Amino acid sequence: MGAPVTLVPSSVRVTGDVAELQRLQVGHGGFNEEMRDILGRVVEVTGIADGKDVRVQWNDSVWTVNPEAVTKASADEAEEEEDEENPAEELAKLFLAAALLQAMADRSGSS
């Protein structure tokens, strides 16, 4: 897909082709089904593993990927990805708001 990326930190786009990522991951940590979450996404490079692989982070997950599976993302692509809502984060915010409202209701009911 692209040339190795070595700038840490930087943003890269992971290939969107699951078959290609599976093939490229042989000898580079293998493919995990949870890696489907990063297919086609712009992710942050957090380091280099074993002097040859790229460590990337998306949400709370960190993956080791073959550098051939990523391309350097433009600043615009990285900004667009940051603007996308993360469903897990949004759900956590809703649960927190509900818990705060419940605590407030419990407090006012006990007075």
C-alpha positions in Angstrom: 0.0 0.0 0.0 2.6 2.6 1.0 6.1 3.3 2.1 7.1 2.7 5.7 6.0 5.5 8.0 8.5 6.3 10.8 7.4 9.7 12.1 6.2 9.4 15.7 3.6 10.7 16.3 1.9 11.0 12.9 -1.4 10.0 11.4 -1.7 7.1 8.9 -4.6 5.5 7.1 -4.8 1.7 7.3 -5.8 -0.2 4.2 -9.5 -0.7 3.9 -9.1 -4.2 2.4 -9.4 -6.9 5.0 -7.9 -9.6 2.7 -4.9 -7.3 2.1 -4.4 -6.6 5.8 -4.6 -10.3 6.6 -2.0 -11.1 4.0 0.3 -8.2 5.0 0.1 -9.1 8.7 1.8 -12.5 8.2 5.1 -12.2 9.9 4.1 -8.9 11.5 2.1 -10.0 14.5 -0.7 -11.6 12.6 -4.3 -10.5 12.0 -6.8 -10.3 14.9 -10.5 -10.0 14.0 -10.7 -6.9 16.2 -8.4 -5.2 13.7 -11.4 -4.8 11.5 -12.1 -1.7 13.6 -9.2 0.1 12.0 -9.8 -0.9 8.4 -9.7 2.3 6.3 -9.3 4.5 9.4 -6.9 7.2 10.1 -5.0 6.2 13.2 -2.1 7.6 15.3 1.4 6.1 15.1 2.7 5.7 18.6 5.9 3.9 17.9 8.0 1.4 16.0 8.0 -2.2 17.1 11.0 -4.5 16.4 12.5 -1.9 14.2 10.2 -2.8 11.3 6.5 -2.6 12.3 4.4 0.4 13.1 2.5 0.7 16.4 -0.8 2.4 15.9 -3.6 3.5 18.3 -7.3 3.9 17.6 -9.6 4.5 20.6 -8.2 2.4 23.4 -6.6 -0.2 21.2 -3.0 -0.4 20.1 -2.0 -2.6 17.2 1.3 -3.6 15.6 0.9 -3.4 11.8 3.0 -4.0 8.8 4.2 -0.6 7.5 3.1 -1.7 4.0 -0.5 -1.6 5.3 -0.5 2.1 6.0 -0.1 5.4 4.1 0.7 8.8 5.6 -2.5 10.7 6.2 -2.9 14.3 5.4 -3.6 16.8 8.1 -7.1 17.2 6.6 -7.7 13.4 6.8 -6.5 13.3 10.4 -8.8 16.2 11.4 -11.8 14.6 9.7 -11.2 11.4 11.6 -11.0 13.3 14.9 -14.3 15.0 14.1 -16.1 11.6 13.7 -18.1 10.6 16.7 -16.8 7.6 18.6 -19.9 5.5 19.6 -18.3 4.1 22.7 -17.3 7.5 23.9 -20.7 8.9 23.2 -22.3 6.0 25.1 -20.0 6.5 28.1 -21.0 10.2 28.2 -24.7 9.3 28.2 -24.2 6.8 31.0 -22.3 9.4 33.0 -25.0 12.0 32.4 -27.7 9.5 33.5 -25.8 8.6 36.6 -25.3 12.3 37.5 -29.0 12.9 37.0 -29.9 9.9 39.1 -27.6 11.1 41.9 -29.1 14.5 41.8 -32.6 13.1 41.9 -31.7 10.8 44.8 -30.2 13.7 46.7 -33.2 16.0 46.2 -35.6 13.2 47.2 -33.7 12.5 50.5 -33.9 16.1 51.7 
